Amino acid sequence: MTLLELVDVTASYGPVKVLDGVSLSVPEGGSVGILGANGAGKTTTLRAISAMVRRGGRITFEGKDLRARRPEQVAAMGIAHVPEGRGTLTRLTVRENLRVGAYLRRDAKAVSNDIDYCLDLFPHLRERIGSTASALSGGEQQMLAVARALMAKPTLLILDEPSLGLAPTTAQSVYDAIARLRADSGISMLVVEQNANLAFRVVDSAVVLETGRSVLSGTTAELKGNDDIKKAYLGA
Amino acid sequence: MFNLNTFVQLIADGLAQGSIYAALALAIVIVNQTTGLINFAQGGMAVLAAYLGMTASNLLIPVVGSFAGIIGGILFAVGASFALGAALERFVMRRFMGGDPDTAVVATIGLLTLITGLCGLIWTYNYIPYPFFFPSGASFMVGGIAISVWSLTTFLTILAMMLVLQLLFRGTKLGLGLRAISINSRSAALSGIRVGGLLMVGWGLAAALGAIAGVLVAAKVQLVPDMFDAYLVYALAAVIIGGLDSPFGTVIAAWGIAVMENLAAAYLPFVGHDLKIAVPFVALFLVLILKPEGLFGRKVVVRV
């Protein structure tokens, strides 16, 4: 079963067309990566799903059309989006950020269990639970952003370049946690990443974008064997 | 000669006066907590609310008697203010969202002028008495000291409202949502928070709170369109001194300003009544220099 499907999606910022025919699909329980150079439209594709940008084409989630919905409605359907730049709620504490993640949930007991799960997944956050999010390091803020998204108990987790701006070892530990999360819960994911080596740790297939179009897609194994991909994204 | 009686009265009057600054300051804090803006029209909206309450009370009193009529007028003022605040957000301020915040702040100054002018147009610039539970000069004696009924009522009302607000912002989901959208509304929406709806609630709550302040002031000094202009200055000082994100700190600062002002006027000959308005500003400058996040505000630590 297809969970999320994009067919010929277009999007523009004012007069500037950024997406010009992006198609991809995420199967139920699957994890898909979006690769591409700077400006290829990776972030915009995610924004098109979350209704943060004007868009055309067909976008469906669990068979329902997403196009007429607002960002909060997309979130309410079970899509949790960790935006570029993390979207940290800086003046709130770590715990309050997690509570915001669970904003739509009514099951108080399960929410507090899930906070515990997130703190196990990201032990750094446990030590900082009472501090304001602005005082966290970049890596901790990224962990908080992922944890906050998880608090919504989403069906699909969307991650926009979780390694951005992080030291290589920190990026590795963020991906360690994402890999563990995927193994624990089998949650569906859509991951944008410049660093394909990192992305391949947590996705089973990927789509390559070039100047606003999807030009290539395949399983991780297929893409790893593709010479162009090797040259462009794997540093081989 | 130092007179204990005078001293206690100065403090009591200061606390009551400060409570009005506090009410307006709290309204400003609510809007700031939700939108990140300072709403200069908050005082004007409070005056409009008081006029609406006065009009409703005067219509109701002949029908339902004075007590029920006064209550009805206040409820109408609060309800109409909530609706007006929400509508102003939806149809005026929403248009400035996503633009330069300075533009939005200037728009609130425009609203202040507009609302004050409308009040003058409809109700004239003459003083109009506000029908209230007791005459503005009513007082009672405690141990030889006269305490004004108005002062006590005002003080207790604002104290109760401060506690409710502190609880709302720190202890409820609605409060958490309001704070989240003020920090980053796009990011808050990604967690499913209905940004538009909460912005309207925030403006509505602030306007409703302002309405109560408007009624309390009108009950003491009578209604006139610009009756809140001076209060706005003190309220802003209280907001800055108390810390923009702390309802509790704001109220303490408002009381402190008013008490200090009264004491300085009475006991420092070189200040006197002419210069007492300078007192809150000296305090403001000192706080901004020594503790820019306000006395009770949370320090924002930014790491890069």
Contacts between the chains, C-beta under 8 A, distances in Angstrom:
chain1	res1	chain2	res2	distance
A	50	B	190	6.4
A	52	B	186	6.7
A	70	B	189	7.5
A	71	B	186	7.4
A	71	B	189	4.0
A	71	B	190	6.1
A	72	B	189	4.7
A	72	B	192	5.1
A	72	B	193	6.0
A	72	B	194	5.1
A	72	B	195	6.8
A	75	B	189	7.0
A	75	B	190	5.7
A	75	B	191	6.1
A	75	B	192	3.8
A	76	B	192	4.8
A	80	B	190	7.4
A	80	B	191	7.8
A	81	B	190	4.8
A	83	B	186	7.5
A	83	B	187	6.3
A	83	B	190	6.3
A	87	B	184	5.9
A	87	B	186	7.2
A	87	B	187	3.1
A	87	B	190	6.4
A	88	B	184	7.7
A	88	B	187	7.6
A	89	B	179	7.8
A	89	B	180	5.4
A	89	B	183	4.7
A	89	B	184	5.9
A	89	B	187	6.6
A	89	B	188	7.1
A	90	B	183	6.0
A	90	B	184	7.7
A	90	B	300	6.8
A	90	B	302	7.7
A	91	B	179	7.2
A	91	B	183	5.4
A	91	B	245	6.7
A	91	B	298	6.6
A	91	B	300	6.1
A	92	B	176	7.8
A	92	B	179	6.4
A	92	B	180	6.7
A	92	B	183	6.8
A	96	B	176	6.3
A	96	B	179	7.7
A	99	B	173	7.9
A	99	B	176	5.9
A	100	B	176	6.2
A	100	B	177	7.5
A	100	B	180	4.8
A	100	B	188	6.7
A	100	B	191	5.2
A	100	B	193	7.2
A	101	B	191	5.4
A	103	B	173	6.9
A	103	B	176	7.5
A	103	B	177	6.3
A	103	B	180	7.8
A	103	B	191	5.1
A	103	B	192	5.5
A	103	B	193	5.4
A	104	B	191	7.6
A	104	B	192	4.2
A	132	B	298	6.6
A	132	B	300	7.0
A	132	B	301	6.7
A	134	B	300	5.5
A	134	B	301	5.6
A	134	B	302	5.4
A	134	B	303	7.1
A	135	B	301	4.3
A	135	B	303	6.5
A	136	B	303	7.2
A	137	B	303	6.3
A	138	B	303	7.8
A	148	B	191	6.9
A	149	B	190	7.9
A	152	B	191	6.3
A	152	B	192	6.7
